[in-house]
Amino acid sequence: MSKDSDDSNVLIYMLAGVGLGAIIGAAAGLLFAPKAGSELREDLTGKLKELKGKTEEWITEQRAKRAVDGAVEELGV
């Protein structure tokens, strides 16, 4: 049970780090390359959609990995 708890903590910290990095990167981009409001909103929308897609892909991969790990453990391989 401890291993599962450690894996969950690592996952949470990793997701928090990715989210924080994305927020800081977006803020830095806005500060150093100002644009017109409409352009900025379009850029942010695109970046957020891209980040959402990558996050969903990563979550799917992690779920698949856990399913495989669970099946392997259940089979005792």
mmJSON file of the N, C-alpha and C atoms, coordinates in Angstrom:
{"data_MODEL":{"atom_site":{
"group_PDB":["ATOM","ATOM","ATOM","ATOM","ATOM","ATOM","ATOM","ATOM","ATOM","ATOM","ATOM","ATOM","ATOM","ATOM","ATOM","ATOM","ATOM","ATOM","ATOM","ATOM","ATOM","ATOM","ATOM","ATOM","ATOM","ATOM","ATOM","ATOM","ATOM","ATOM","ATOM","ATOM","ATOM","ATOM","ATOM","ATOM","ATOM","ATOM","ATOM","ATOM","ATOM","ATOM","ATOM","ATOM","ATOM","ATOM","ATOM","ATOM","ATOM","ATOM","ATOM","ATOM","ATOM","ATOM","ATOM","ATOM","ATOM","ATOM","ATOM","ATOM","ATOM","ATOM","ATOM","ATOM","ATOM","ATOM","ATOM","ATOM","ATOM","ATOM","ATOM","ATOM","ATOM","ATOM","ATOM","ATOM","ATOM","ATOM","ATOM","ATOM","ATOM","ATOM","ATOM","ATOM","ATOM","ATOM","ATOM","ATOM","ATOM","ATOM","ATOM","ATOM","ATOM","ATOM","ATOM","ATOM","ATOM","ATOM","ATOM","ATOM","ATOM","ATOM","ATOM","ATOM","ATOM","ATOM","ATOM","ATOM","ATOM","ATOM","ATOM","ATOM","ATOM","ATOM","ATOM","ATOM","ATOM","ATOM","ATOM","ATOM","ATOM","ATOM","ATOM","ATOM","ATOM","ATOM","ATOM","ATOM","ATOM","ATOM","ATOM","ATOM","ATOM","ATOM","ATOM","ATOM","ATOM","ATOM","ATOM","ATOM","ATOM","ATOM","ATOM","ATOM","ATOM","ATOM","ATOM","ATOM","ATOM","ATOM","ATOM","ATOM","ATOM","ATOM","ATOM","ATOM","ATOM","ATOM","ATOM","ATOM","ATOM","ATOM","ATOM","ATOM","ATOM","ATOM","ATOM","ATOM","ATOM","ATOM","ATOM","ATOM","ATOM","ATOM","ATOM","ATOM","ATOM","ATOM","ATOM","ATOM","ATOM","ATOM","ATOM","ATOM","ATOM","ATOM","ATOM","ATOM","ATOM","ATOM","ATOM","ATOM","ATOM","ATOM","ATOM","ATOM","ATOM","ATOM","ATOM","ATOM","ATOM","ATOM","ATOM","ATOM","ATOM","ATOM","ATOM","ATOM","ATOM","ATOM","ATOM","ATOM","ATOM","ATOM","ATOM","ATOM","ATOM","ATOM","ATOM","ATOM","ATOM","ATOM","ATOM","ATOM","ATOM","ATOM","ATOM","ATOM","ATOM","ATOM","ATOM"],
"id":[1,2,3,4,5,6,7,8,9,10,11,12,13,14,15,16,17,18,19,20,21,22,23,24,25,26,27,28,29,30,31,32,33,34,35,36,37,38,39,40,41,42,43,44,45,46,47,48,49,50,51,52,53,54,55,56,57,58,59,60,61,62,63,64,65,66,67,68,69,70,71,72,73,74,75,76,77,78,79,80,81,82,83,84,85,86,87,88,89,90,91,92,93,94,95,96,97,98,99,100,101,102,103,104,105,106,107,108,109,110,111,112,113,114,115,116,117,118,119,120,121,122,123,124,125,126,127,128,129,130,131,132,133,134,135,136,137,138,139,140,141,142,143,144,145,146,147,148,149,150,151,152,153,154,155,156,157,158,159,160,161,162,163,164,165,166,167,168,169,170,171,172,173,174,175,176,177,178,179,180,181,182,183,184,185,186,187,188,189,190,191,192,193,194,195,196,197,198,199,200,201,202,203,204,205,206,207,208,209,210,211,212,213,214,215,216,217,218,219,220,221,222,223,224,225,226,227,228,229,230,231],
"type_symbol":["N","C","C","N","C","C","N","C","C","N","C","C","N","C","C","N","C","C","N","C","C","N","C","C","N","C","C","N","C","C","N","C","C","N","C","C","N","C","C","N","C","C","N","C","C","N","C","C","N","C","C","N","C","C","N","C","C","N","C","C","N","C","C","N","C","C","N","C","C","N","C","C","N","C","C","N","C","C","N","C","C","N","C","C","N","C","C","N","C","C","N","C","C","N","C","C","N","C","C","N","C","C","N","C","C","N","C","C","N","C","C","N","C","C","N","C","C","N","C","C","N","C","C","N","C","C","N","C","C","N","C","C","N","C","C","N","C","C","N","C","C","N","C","C","N","C","C","N","C","C","N","C","C","N","C","C","N","C","C","N","C","C","N","C","C","N","C","C","N","C","C","N","C","C","N","C","C","N","C","C","N","C","C","N","C","C","N","C","C","N","C","C","N","C","C","N","C","C","N","C","C","N","C","C","N","C","C","N","C","C","N","C","C","N","C","C","N","C","C","N","C","C","N","C","C","N","C","C","N","C","C"],
"label_atom_id":["N","CA","C","N","CA","C","N","CA","C","N","CA","C","N","CA","C","N","CA","C","N","CA","C","N","CA","C","N","CA","C","N","CA","C","N","CA","C","N","CA","C","N","CA","C","N","CA","C","N","CA","C","N","CA","C","N","CA","C","N","CA","C","N","CA","C","N","CA","C","N","CA","C","N","CA","C","N","CA","C","N","CA","C","N","CA","C","N","CA","C","N","CA","C","N","CA","C","N","CA","C","N","CA","C","N","CA","C","N","CA","C","N","CA","C","N","CA","C","N","CA","C","N","CA","C","N","CA","C","N","CA","C","N","CA","C","N","CA","C","N","CA","C","N","CA","C","N","CA","C","N","CA","C","N","CA","C","N","CA","C","N","CA","C","N","CA","C","N","CA","C","N","CA","C","N","CA","C","N","CA","C","N","CA","C","N","CA","C","N","CA","C","N","CA","C","N","CA","C","N","CA","C","N","CA","C","N","CA","C","N","CA","C","N","CA","C","N","CA","C","N","CA","C","N","CA","C","N","CA","C","N","CA","C","N","CA","C","N","CA","C","N","CA","C","N","CA","C","N","CA","C","N","CA","C","N","CA","C","N","CA","C","N","CA","C","N","CA","C"],
"label_alt_id":[null,null,null,null,null,null,null,null,null,null,null,null,null,null,null,null,null,null,null,null,null,null,null,null,null,null,null,null,null,null,null,null,null,null,null,null,null,null,null,null,null,null,null,null,null,null,null,null,null,null,null,null,null,null,null,null,null,null,null,null,null,null,null,null,null,null,null,null,null,null,null,null,null,null,null,null,null,null,null,null,null,null,null,null,null,null,null,null,null,null,null,null,null,null,null,null,null,null,null,null,null,null,null,null,null,null,null,null,null,null,null,null,null,null,null,null,null,null,null,null,null,null,null,null,null,null,null,null,null,null,null,null,null,null,null,null,null,null,null,null,null,null,null,null,null,null,null,null,null,null,null,null,null,null,null,null,null,null,null,null,null,null,null,null,null,null,null,null,null,null,null,null,null,null,null,null,null,null,null,null,null,null,null,null,null,null,null,null,null,null,null,null,null,null,null,null,null,null,null,null,null,null,null,null,null,null,null,null,null,null,null,null,null,null,null,null,null,null,null,null,null,null,null,null,null,null,null,null,null,null,null],
"label_comp_id":["MET","MET","MET","SER","SER","SER","LYS","LYS","LYS","ASP","ASP","ASP","SER","SER","SER","ASP","ASP","ASP","ASP","ASP","ASP","SER","SER","SER","ASN","ASN","ASN","VAL","VAL","VAL","LEU","LEU","LEU","ILE","ILE","ILE","TYR","TYR","TYR","MET","MET","MET","LEU","LEU","LEU","ALA","ALA","ALA","GLY","GLY","GLY","VAL","VAL","VAL","GLY","GLY","GLY","LEU","LEU","LEU","GLY","GLY","GLY","ALA","ALA","ALA","ILE","ILE","ILE","ILE","ILE","ILE","GLY","GLY","GLY","ALA","ALA","ALA","ALA","ALA","ALA","ALA","ALA","ALA","GLY","GLY","GLY","LEU","LEU","LEU","LEU","LEU","LEU","PHE","PHE","PHE","ALA","ALA","ALA","PRO","PRO","PRO","LYS","LYS","LYS","ALA","ALA","ALA","GLY","GLY","GLY","SER","SER","SER","GLU","GLU","GLU","LEU","LEU","LEU","ARG","ARG","ARG","GLU","GLU","GLU","ASP","ASP","ASP","LEU","LEU","LEU","THR","THR","THR","GLY","GLY","GLY","LYS","LYS","LYS","LEU","LEU","LEU","LYS","LYS","LYS","GLU","GLU","GLU","LEU","LEU","LEU","LYS","LYS","LYS","GLY","GLY","GLY","LYS","LYS","LYS","THR","THR","THR","GLU","GLU","GLU","GLU","GLU","GLU","TRP","TRP","TRP","ILE","ILE","ILE","THR","THR","THR","GLU","GLU","GLU","GLN","GLN","GLN","ARG","ARG","ARG","ALA","ALA","ALA","LYS","LYS","LYS","ARG","ARG","ARG","ALA","ALA","ALA","VAL","VAL","VAL","ASP","ASP","ASP","GLY","GLY","GLY","ALA","ALA","ALA","VAL","VAL","VAL","GLU","GLU","GLU","GLU","GLU","GLU","LEU","LEU","LEU","GLY","GLY","GLY","VAL","VAL","VAL"],
"label_asym_id":["A","A","A","A","A","A","A","A","A","A","A","A","A","A","A","A","A","A","A","A","A","A","A","A","A","A","A","A","A","A","A","A","A","A","A","A","A","A","A","A","A","A","A","A","A","A","A","A","A","A","A","A","A","A","A","A","A","A","A","A","A","A","A","A","A","A","A","A","A","A","A","A","A","A","A","A","A","A","A","A","A","A","A","A","A","A","A","A","A","A","A","A","A","A","A","A","A","A","A","A","A","A","A","A","A","A","A","A","A","A","A","A","A","A","A","A","A","A","A","A","A","A","A","A","A","A","A","A","A","A","A","A","A","A","A","A","A","A","A","A","A","A","A","A","A","A","A","A","A","A","A","A","A","A","A","A","A","A","A","A","A","A","A","A","A","A","A","A","A","A","A","A","A","A","A","A","A","A","A","A","A","A","A","A","A","A","A","A","A","A","A","A","A","A","A","A","A","A","A","A","A","A","A","A","A","A","A","A","A","A","A","A","A","A","A","A","A","A","A","A","A","A","A","A","A","A","A","A","A","A","A"],
"label_entity_id":["1","1","1","1","1","1","1","1","1","1","1","1","1","1","1","1","1","1","1","1","1","1","1","1","1","1","1","1","1","1","1","1","1","1","1","1","1","1","1","1","1","1","1","1","1","1","1","1","1","1","1","1","1","1","1","1","1","1","1","1","1","1","1","1","1","1","1","1","1","1","1","1","1","1","1","1","1","1","1","1","1","1","1","1","1","1","1","1","1","1","1","1","1","1","1","1","1","1","1","1","1","1","1","1","1","1","1","1","1","1","1","1","1","1","1","1","1","1","1","1","1","1","1","1","1","1","1","1","1","1","1","1","1","1","1","1","1","1","1","1","1","1","1","1","1","1","1","1","1","1","1","1","1","1","1","1","1","1","1","1","1","1","1","1","1","1","1","1","1","1","1","1","1","1","1","1","1","1","1","1","1","1","1","1","1","1","1","1","1","1","1","1","1","1","1","1","1","1","1","1","1","1","1","1","1","1","1","1","1","1","1","1","1","1","1","1","1","1","1","1","1","1","1","1","1","1","1","1","1","1","1"],
"label_seq_id":[1,1,1,2,2,2,3,3,3,4,4,4,5,5,5,6,6,6,7,7,7,8,8,8,9,9,9,10,10,10,11,11,11,12,12,12,13,13,13,14,14,14,15,15,15,16,16,16,17,17,17,18,18,18,19,19,19,20,20,20,21,21,21,22,22,22,23,23,23,24,24,24,25,25,25,26,26,26,27,27,27,28,28,28,29,29,29,30,30,30,31,31,31,32,32,32,33,33,33,34,34,34,35,35,35,36,36,36,37,37,37,38,38,38,39,39,39,40,40,40,41,41,41,42,42,42,43,43,43,44,44,44,45,45,45,46,46,46,47,47,47,48,48,48,49,49,49,50,50,50,51,51,51,52,52,52,53,53,53,54,54,54,55,55,55,56,56,56,57,57,57,58,58,58,59,59,59,60,60,60,61,61,61,62,62,62,63,63,63,64,64,64,65,65,65,66,66,66,67,67,67,68,68,68,69,69,69,70,70,70,71,71,71,72,72,72,73,73,73,74,74,74,75,75,75,76,76,76,77,77,77],
"pdbx_PDB_ins_code":[null,null,null,null,null,null,null,null,null,null,null,null,null,null,null,null,null,null,null,null,null,null,null,null,null,null,null,null,null,null,null,null,null,null,null,null,null,null,null,null,null,null,null,null,null,null,null,null,null,null,null,null,null,null,null,null,null,null,null,null,null,null,null,null,null,null,null,null,null,null,null,null,null,null,null,null,null,null,null,null,null,null,null,null,null,null,null,null,null,null,null,null,null,null,null,null,null,null,null,null,null,null,null,null,null,null,null,null,null,null,null,null,null,null,null,null,null,null,null,null,null,null,null,null,null,null,null,null,null,null,null,null,null,null,null,null,null,null,null,null,null,null,null,null,null,null,null,null,null,null,null,null,null,null,null,null,null,null,null,null,null,null,null,null,null,null,null,null,null,null,null,null,null,null,null,null,null,null,null,null,null,null,null,null,null,null,null,null,null,null,null,null,null,null,null,null,null,null,null,null,null,null,null,null,null,null,null,null,null,null,null,null,null,null,null,null,null,null,null,null,null,null,null,null,null,null,null,null,null,null,null],
"Cartn_x":[0.823,0.0,0.864,2.003,2.89,3.389,3.669,4.148,3.088,1.84,0.751,0.628,0.776,0.697,1.835,3.038,4.184,3.99,3.451,3.191,2.169,1.157,0.133,0.727,1.585,2.224,3.11,3.857,4.724,3.88,2.788,1.892,1.329,0.901,0.333,1.374,2.576,3.629,4.047,4.073,4.455,3.408,2.148,1.087,1.094,1.338,1.409,2.578,3.707,4.879,4.644,4.005,3.705,2.747,1.718,0.744,1.372,2.179,2.843,3.812,4.543,5.466,4.74,3.591,2.809,2.297,1.848,1.348,2.471,3.616,4.755,5.232,5.293,5.713,4.763,3.471,2.483,2.586,2.758,2.88,4.135,5.238,6.48,6.319,5.656,5.42,4.595,3.604,2.768,3.544,4.397,5.151,6.233,6.839,7.964,7.578,6.385,5.951,4.491,4.214,2.818,2.219,0.972,0.24,-1.095,-1.802,-3.162,-4.028,-5.048,-5.896,-6.474,-7.001,-7.614,-6.572,-5.387,-4.316,-3.878,-3.778,-3.352,-4.348,-5.627,-6.655,-6.608,-6.406,-6.303,-5.097,-3.96,-2.745,-2.938,-3.524,-3.749,-4.708,-5.75,-6.705,-6.01,-5.186,-4.456,-3.509,-2.77,-1.814,-2.539,-3.667,-4.421,-4.986,-5.461,-5.961,-4.831,-3.662,-2.5,-2.102,-2.055,-1.704,-2.736,-4.008,-5.064,-4.92,-4.636,-4.453,-3.271,-2.154,-0.968,-1.229,-1.942,-2.251,-3.167,-4.193,-5.104,-4.362,-3.456,-2.661,-1.797,-1.16,-0.292,-1.104,-2.286,-3.142,-3.579,-3.931,-4.325,-3.184,-1.97,-0.803,-0.571,-0.719,-0.508,-1.571,-2.812,-3.871,-3.612,-3.173,-2.862,-1.704,-0.7,0.451,0.017,-0.832,-1.299,-2.143,-2.944,-3.758,-2.862,-1.813,-0.88,-0.157,0.309,1.003,0.088,-1.167,-2.131,-2.384,-2.482,-2.704,-1.491,-0.301,0.919,0.982,0.661,0.688,-0.348,-1.525,-2.601,-2.223,-1.543,-1.119,0.112,0.796,1.985,3.189,3.208,4.327,5.472],
"Cartn_y":[-1.189,0.0,1.25,1.165,2.318,2.726,1.72,2.019,2.776,2.367,3.059,4.497,4.685,6.022,6.898,6.323,7.07,7.422,6.482,6.741,7.859,7.862,8.907,10.266,10.295,11.558,12.074,11.185,11.591,12.153,11.507,11.962,13.347,13.539,14.831,15.938,15.668,16.679,16.972,15.945,16.158,17.009,16.692,17.48,18.924,19.093,20.443,21.208,20.533,21.174,21.562,20.665,20.965,22.146,22.132,23.23,24.553,24.536,25.758,26.268,25.348,25.745,26.364,25.796,26.336,27.74,27.936,29.253,30.288,29.927,30.85,31.157,30.137,30.348,31.251,31.046,31.891,33.335,33.516,34.869,35.561,34.836,35.415,35.789,34.938,35.231,36.49,36.677,37.869,39.129,39.009,40.184,40.607,39.651,39.968,40.15,39.76,39.919,40.366,41.57,42.036,42.124,41.826,41.861,42.551,42.733,43.256,42.25,42.728,41.867,40.679,40.9,39.792,38.748,39.197,38.266,37.464,38.16,37.524,36.449,36.761,35.785,34.57,34.787,33.672,32.798,33.438,32.694,31.878,32.515,31.813,30.641,30.844,29.774,28.595,28.894,27.829,27.093,27.837,27.216,26.377,26.871,26.117,24.829,24.897,23.686,22.684,23.196,22.333,21.67,22.449,21.928,20.899,21.186,20.258,18.934,19.008,17.797,16.968,17.638,16.925,16.309,17.044,16.534,15.324,15.396,14.264,13.054,13.279,12.188,11.539,12.366,11.85,11.058,11.568,10.873,9.524,9.476,8.227,7.223,7.691,6.812,6.276,7.132,6.709,5.701,5.913,4.958,3.608,3.64,2.388,1.671,2.427,1.843,1.203,1.903,1.343,0.091,0.09,-1.085,-2.279,-2.045,-3.122,-3.595,-2.645,-3.012,-3.812,-3.414,-4.132,-5.534,-5.681,-6.997,-7.896,-7.343,-8.108,-8.559,-7.657,-8.009,-9.076,-8.938,-9.904,-11.283,-11.333,-12.612,-13.166,-12.316,-12.767,-12.95,-12.194,-12.326,-11.462],
"Cartn_z":[0.0,0.0,0.0,0.626,0.707,-0.671,-1.525,-2.875,-3.667,-3.547,-4.242,-3.751,-2.453,-1.872,-2.385,-2.449,-2.966,-4.437,-5.221,-6.634,-6.804,-5.961,-6.031,-5.699,-4.678,-4.309,-5.425,-6.057,-7.163,-8.296,-8.6,-9.658,-9.342,-8.124,-7.731,-7.833,-7.304,-7.358,-8.796,-9.631,-11.024,-11.742,-11.556,-12.184,-11.676,-10.39,-9.835,-10.443,-10.603,-11.204,-12.646,-13.397,-14.801,-14.896,-14.063,-14.076,-13.691,-12.667,-12.222,-13.291,-13.896,-14.966,-16.147,-16.493,-17.603,-17.276,-16.065,-15.66,-15.672,-15.115,-15.089,-16.504,-17.348,-18.73,-19.492,-19.292,-19.966,-19.484,-18.189,-17.644,-18.177,-18.226,-18.743,-20.213,-20.966,-22.369,-22.563,-21.713,-21.808,-21.442,-20.457,-20.01,-21.007,-21.653,-22.535,-24.001,-24.378,-25.766,-25.803,-25.397,-25.366,-26.775,-26.86,-28.138,-27.908,-28.998,-28.893,-28.139,-27.463,-26.646,-27.376,-28.59,-29.326,-29.728,-30.138,-30.489,-29.262,-28.164,-26.924,-26.498,-26.579,-26.212,-27.133,-28.423,-29.364,-29.042,-28.76,-28.418,-27.143,-26.135,-24.865,-25.04,-25.822,-26.074,-26.741,-27.733,-28.421,-27.495,-26.681,-25.757,-24.705,-24.2,-23.207,-23.796,-25.033,-25.687,-25.89,-26.275,-26.462,-25.135,-24.078,-22.765,-22.295,-22.527,-22.139,-22.879,-24.174,-24.96,-24.469,-24.195,-23.705,-22.339,-21.493,-20.158,-20.246,-21.095,-21.257,-21.806,-22.75,-23.312,-22.231,-21.414,-20.356,-19.336,-18.984,-18.022,-18.584,-19.856,-20.491,-20.45,-20.741,-20.698,-19.288,-18.29,-16.905,-16.475,-16.887,-16.555,-17.206,-18.462,-19.157,-18.463,-18.066,-17.38,-16.065,-15.318,-14.047,-14.276,-15.343,-15.645,-15.959,-16.735,-17.078,-15.825,-15.023,-13.783,-12.861,-12.789,-11.958,-12.464,-13.79,-14.382,-14.156,-14.301,-14.083,-12.631,-11.721,-10.291,-9.977,-10.592,-10.349,-10.868,-11.997,-12.564,-11.878,-11.138,-10.428,-11.329,-12.412,-13.368,-12.953],
"occupancy":[1.0,1.0,1.0,1.0,1.0,1.0,1.0,1.0,1.0,1.0,1.0,1.0,1.0,1.0,1.0,1.0,1.0,1.0,1.0,1.0,1.0,1.0,1.0,1.0,1.0,1.0,1.0,1.0,1.0,1.0,1.0,1.0,1.0,1.0,1.0,1.0,1.0,1.0,1.0,1.0,1.0,1.0,1.0,1.0,1.0,1.0,1.0,1.0,1.0,1.0,1.0,1.0,1.0,1.0,1.0,1.0,1.0,1.0,1.0,1.0,1.0,1.0,1.0,1.0,1.0,1.0,1.0,1.0,1.0,1.0,1.0,1.0,1.0,1.0,1.0,1.0,1.0,1.0,1.0,1.0,1.0,1.0,1.0,1.0,1.0,1.0,1.0,1.0,1.0,1.0,1.0,1.0,1.0,1.0,1.0,1.0,1.0,1.0,1.0,1.0,1.0,1.0,1.0,1.0,1.0,1.0,1.0,1.0,1.0,1.0,1.0,1.0,1.0,1.0,1.0,1.0,1.0,1.0,1.0,1.0,1.0,1.0,1.0,1.0,1.0,1.0,1.0,1.0,1.0,1.0,1.0,1.0,1.0,1.0,1.0,1.0,1.0,1.0,1.0,1.0,1.0,1.0,1.0,1.0,1.0,1.0,1.0,1.0,1.0,1.0,1.0,1.0,1.0,1.0,1.0,1.0,1.0,1.0,1.0,1.0,1.0,1.0,1.0,1.0,1.0,1.0,1.0,1.0,1.0,1.0,1.0,1.0,1.0,1.0,1.0,1.0,1.0,1.0,1.0,1.0,1.0,1.0,1.0,1.0,1.0,1.0,1.0,1.0,1.0,1.0,1.0,1.0,1.0,1.0,1.0,1.0,1.0,1.0,1.0,1.0,1.0,1.0,1.0,1.0,1.0,1.0,1.0,1.0,1.0,1.0,1.0,1.0,1.0,1.0,1.0,1.0,1.0,1.0,1.0,1.0,1.0,1.0,1.0,1.0,1.0,1.0,1.0,1.0,1.0,1.0,1.0],
"B_iso_or_equiv":[0.0,0.0,0.0,0.0,0.0,0.0,0.0,0.0,0.0,0.0,0.0,0.0,0.0,0.0,0.0,0.0,0.0,0.0,0.0,0.0,0.0,0.0,0.0,0.0,0.0,0.0,0.0,0.0,0.0,0.0,0.0,0.0,0.0,0.0,0.0,0.0,0.0,0.0,0.0,0.0,0.0,0.0,0.0,0.0,0.0,0.0,0.0,0.0,0.0,0.0,0.0,0.0,0.0,0.0,0.0,0.0,0.0,0.0,0.0,0.0,0.0,0.0,0.0,0.0,0.0,0.0,0.0,0.0,0.0,0.0,0.0,0.0,0.0,0.0,0.0,0.0,0.0,0.0,0.0,0.0,0.0,0.0,0.0,0.0,0.0,0.0,0.0,0.0,0.0,0.0,0.0,0.0,0.0,0.0,0.0,0.0,0.0,0.0,0.0,0.0,0.0,0.0,0.0,0.0,0.0,0.0,0.0,0.0,0.0,0.0,0.0,0.0,0.0,0.0,0.0,0.0,0.0,0.0,0.0,0.0,0.0,0.0,0.0,0.0,0.0,0.0,0.0,0.0,0.0,0.0,0.0,0.0,0.0,0.0,0.0,0.0,0.0,0.0,0.0,0.0,0.0,0.0,0.0,0.0,0.0,0.0,0.0,0.0,0.0,0.0,0.0,0.0,0.0,0.0,0.0,0.0,0.0,0.0,0.0,0.0,0.0,0.0,0.0,0.0,0.0,0.0,0.0,0.0,0.0,0.0,0.0,0.0,0.0,0.0,0.0,0.0,0.0,0.0,0.0,0.0,0.0,0.0,0.0,0.0,0.0,0.0,0.0,0.0,0.0,0.0,0.0,0.0,0.0,0.0,0.0,0.0,0.0,0.0,0.0,0.0,0.0,0.0,0.0,0.0,0.0,0.0,0.0,0.0,0.0,0.0,0.0,0.0,0.0,0.0,0.0,0.0,0.0,0.0,0.0,0.0,0.0,0.0,0.0,0.0,0.0,0.0,0.0,0.0,0.0,0.0,0.0],
"pdbx_formal_charge":[null,null,null,null,null,null,null,null,null,null,null,null,null,null,null,null,null,null,null,null,null,null,null,null,null,null,null,null,null,null,null,null,null,null,null,null,null,null,null,null,null,null,null,null,null,null,null,null,null,null,null,null,null,null,null,null,null,null,null,null,null,null,null,null,null,null,null,null,null,null,null,null,null,null,null,null,null,null,null,null,null,null,null,null,null,null,null,null,null,null,null,null,null,null,null,null,null,null,null,null,null,null,null,null,null,null,null,null,null,null,null,null,null,null,null,null,null,null,null,null,null,null,null,null,null,null,null,null,null,null,null,null,null,null,null,null,null,null,null,null,null,null,null,null,null,null,null,null,null,null,null,null,null,null,null,null,null,null,null,null,null,null,null,null,null,null,null,null,null,null,null,null,null,null,null,null,null,null,null,null,null,null,null,null,null,null,null,null,null,null,null,null,null,null,null,null,null,null,null,null,null,null,null,null,null,null,null,null,null,null,null,null,null,null,null,null,null,null,null,null,null,null,null,null,null,null,null,null,null,null,null],
"auth_seq_id":[1,1,1,2,2,2,3,3,3,4,4,4,5,5,5,6,6,6,7,7,7,8,8,8,9,9,9,10,10,10,11,11,11,12,12,12,13,13,13,14,14,14,15,15,15,16,16,16,17,17,17,18,18,18,19,19,19,20,20,20,21,21,21,22,22,22,23,23,23,24,24,24,25,25,25,26,26,26,27,27,27,28,28,28,29,29,29,30,30,30,31,31,31,32,32,32,33,33,33,34,34,34,35,35,35,36,36,36,37,37,37,38,38,38,39,39,39,40,40,40,41,41,41,42,42,42,43,43,43,44,44,44,45,45,45,46,46,46,47,47,47,48,48,48,49,49,49,50,50,50,51,51,51,52,52,52,53,53,53,54,54,54,55,55,55,56,56,56,57,57,57,58,58,58,59,59,59,60,60,60,61,61,61,62,62,62,63,63,63,64,64,64,65,65,65,66,66,66,67,67,67,68,68,68,69,69,69,70,70,70,71,71,71,72,72,72,73,73,73,74,74,74,75,75,75,76,76,76,77,77,77],
"auth_comp_id":["MET","MET","MET","SER","SER","SER","LYS","LYS","LYS","ASP","ASP","ASP","SER","SER","SER","ASP","ASP","ASP","ASP","ASP","ASP","SER","SER","SER","ASN","ASN","ASN","VAL","VAL","VAL","LEU","LEU","LEU","ILE","ILE","ILE","TYR","TYR","TYR","MET","MET","MET","LEU","LEU","LEU","ALA","ALA","ALA","GLY","GLY","GLY","VAL","VAL","VAL","GLY","GLY","GLY","LEU","LEU","LEU","GLY","GLY","GLY","ALA","ALA","ALA","ILE","ILE","ILE","ILE","ILE","ILE","GLY","GLY","GLY","ALA","ALA","ALA","ALA","ALA","ALA","ALA","ALA","ALA","GLY","GLY","GLY","LEU","LEU","LEU","LEU","LEU","LEU","PHE","PHE","PHE","ALA","ALA","ALA","PRO","PRO","PRO","LYS","LYS","LYS","ALA","ALA","ALA","GLY","GLY","GLY","SER","SER","SER","GLU","GLU","GLU","LEU","LEU","LEU","ARG","ARG","ARG","GLU","GLU","GLU","ASP","ASP","ASP","LEU","LEU","LEU","THR","THR","THR","GLY","GLY","GLY","LYS","LYS","LYS","LEU","LEU","LEU","LYS","LYS","LYS","GLU","GLU","GLU","LEU","LEU","LEU","LYS","LYS","LYS","GLY","GLY","GLY","LYS","LYS","LYS","THR","THR","THR","GLU","GLU","GLU","GLU","GLU","GLU","TRP","TRP","TRP","ILE","ILE","ILE","THR","THR","THR","GLU","GLU","GLU","GLN","GLN","GLN","ARG","ARG","ARG","ALA","ALA","ALA","LYS","LYS","LYS","ARG","ARG","ARG","ALA","ALA","ALA","VAL","VAL","VAL","ASP","ASP","ASP","GLY","GLY","GLY","ALA","ALA","ALA","VAL","VAL","VAL","GLU","GLU","GLU","GLU","GLU","GLU","LEU","LEU","LEU","GLY","GLY","GLY","VAL","VAL","VAL"],
"auth_asym_id":["A","A","A","A","A","A","A","A","A","A","A","A","A","A","A","A","A","A","A","A","A","A","A","A","A","A","A","A","A","A","A","A","A","A","A","A","A","A","A","A","A","A","A","A","A","A","A","A","A","A","A","A","A","A","A","A","A","A","A","A","A","A","A","A","A","A","A","A","A","A","A","A","A","A","A","A","A","A","A","A","A","A","A","A","A","A","A","A","A","A","A","A","A","A","A","A","A","A","A","A","A","A","A","A","A","A","A","A","A","A","A","A","A","A","A","A","A","A","A","A","A","A","A","A","A","A","A","A","A","A","A","A","A","A","A","A","A","A","A","A","A","A","A","A","A","A","A","A","A","A","A","A","A","A","A","A","A","A","A","A","A","A","A","A","A","A","A","A","A","A","A","A","A","A","A","A","A","A","A","A","A","A","A","A","A","A","A","A","A","A","A","A","A","A","A","A","A","A","A","A","A","A","A","A","A","A","A","A","A","A","A","A","A","A","A","A","A","A","A","A","A","A","A","A","A","A","A","A","A","A","A"],
"auth_atom_id":["N","CA","C","N","CA","C","N","CA","C","N","CA","C","N","CA","C","N","CA","C","N","CA","C","N","CA","C","N","CA","C","N","CA","C","N","CA","C","N","CA","C","N","CA","C","N","CA","C","N","CA","C","N","CA","C","N","CA","C","N","CA","C","N","CA","C","N","CA","C","N","CA","C","N","CA","C","N","CA","C","N","CA","C","N","CA","C","N","CA","C","N","CA","C","N","CA","C","N","CA","C","N","CA","C","N","CA","C","N","CA","C","N","CA","C","N","CA","C","N","CA","C","N","CA","C","N","CA","C","N","CA","C","N","CA","C","N","CA","C","N","CA","C","N","CA","C","N","CA","C","N","CA","C","N","CA","C","N","CA","C","N","CA","C","N","CA","C","N","CA","C","N","CA","C","N","CA","C","N","CA","C","N","CA","C","N","CA","C","N","CA","C","N","CA","C","N","CA","C","N","CA","C","N","CA","C","N","CA","C","N","CA","C","N","CA","C","N","CA","C","N","CA","C","N","CA","C","N","CA","C","N","CA","C","N","CA","C","N","CA","C","N","CA","C","N","CA","C","N","CA","C","N","CA","C","N","CA","C","N","CA","C","N","CA","C","N","CA","C"],
"pdbx_PDB_model_num":[1,1,1,1,1,1,1,1,1,1,1,1,1,1,1,1,1,1,1,1,1,1,1,1,1,1,1,1,1,1,1,1,1,1,1,1,1,1,1,1,1,1,1,1,1,1,1,1,1,1,1,1,1,1,1,1,1,1,1,1,1,1,1,1,1,1,1,1,1,1,1,1,1,1,1,1,1,1,1,1,1,1,1,1,1,1,1,1,1,1,1,1,1,1,1,1,1,1,1,1,1,1,1,1,1,1,1,1,1,1,1,1,1,1,1,1,1,1,1,1,1,1,1,1,1,1,1,1,1,1,1,1,1,1,1,1,1,1,1,1,1,1,1,1,1,1,1,1,1,1,1,1,1,1,1,1,1,1,1,1,1,1,1,1,1,1,1,1,1,1,1,1,1,1,1,1,1,1,1,1,1,1,1,1,1,1,1,1,1,1,1,1,1,1,1,1,1,1,1,1,1,1,1,1,1,1,1,1,1,1,1,1,1,1,1,1,1,1,1,1,1,1,1,1,1,1,1,1,1,1,1]
}}}
